[in-house]
Amino acid sequence: MSKKFKNQPCVYCGSYPDDSNNMTADHVFAKKWFSNIDERNNLPKVPACRKCNNEKSKLENYCLTIFPFGGRQENSLKILEEDGAKRLNRNKKLKKSLEEGYQFYWAVENGIYSQHIAIPFVQEEGEQLFIFIVKGLVYFHWNVLLNPVCFIDVCFPTKLGDNILDSFFKRKMTNHLKIDLGMLSYEGIQDNVNNNVSVWKFKVAGGLVFTNRNTPAQMSDKIFVLTGSKESKLNERASRIGKLLSNLAVVQCPGH
C-alpha cells in the first residue's frame, strides 16, 4: 500500500485495521472500467480495508458484465465483444440469467420508434456499488470521510425525476466539479455548510439507459447519488423525489 495512505482509515467503512496488511490502495473506479489503457491513468485512489475492497470488486464484476450490453459510446460493441464476453463466460449463472431474462420491445428514442432489447439488472447491486464509489469520491476530492450516520441514496430516475434532480446542480456551491473519464463522466456538488451533504450525477458508457420491464417508456440515462444528514432539507427533498420517481430494473440495449 502507498505510504500516502499509511495510518488512514478505510474510506468505505471507517475502520482502522490492526494489521497494515489488511489495508489497500483502492481505485475508486477499477481499471477494468476502461478498455482504453490511456483512460486508466490518474484514476482516483483511496485507502480501503481488504474486506471492503473485495466486496466492492464483486459488485464491479457484476455491473461491468452488464453495462457493456447497453453501451452507447463509439467503441461500445468492441468492448462488449472483447471484455463483456470474457466476463460473461466466467459467470455461467449470470449468463444463464441473461439468456432467460432478456426481452424485445419497441420504444421511441431520439424521436425514432425502434426495436430494443432489455436485459435484467439487479438494481440493488448497482446501488451498492455507487455507494462505495461516492464514499471514495467524497474523500478523494474533498478529503471528507462521510459520517457513519449519514444516509447515501442512489437513484435511477425517470426523465421527470432526472430534470428535478438536475436542478440542484444549478445552485451556487463552493465545491462543484465535473470530470470526464471517457467510459464514464460524473459531476458533484458539496453543501457550503455541511460537508457531508453532496449530490452526484453519473453517466456511464456514453449514456447507458435503464428502463422498466413493465413500462419501457420510462427511461433514465443517468445515476444520481445523494449524501447527507437527515436534517438537510436539500438532500431530504432530493432523496424523496429520486426514490419516488425511480422505478427502473433492466438495462436497455441500443436499438437495432
Secondary structure, DSSP 4 states (H G I P E B T S, - for coil): --GGGTTPPPTTT----SSGGGEEEEESS-GGG-SSGGGGTT--EEEEEHHHHHHHHHHHHHHHHHGGGG--STTHHHHIIIIIHHHHHT-HHHHHHHHHH-EEEEEEETTEEEEEEEEE--HHHHHHHHHHHHHHHHHHHH-----TT-EEEEE-B-HHHHHHHHGGGGS--SEEEEEE-SSEEEEEEE-SS-TT-EEEEEEETTT-EEE-SS-TT-EES-EEEEEE-TT-HHHHHHHHHHHHTB---EEEEPP-
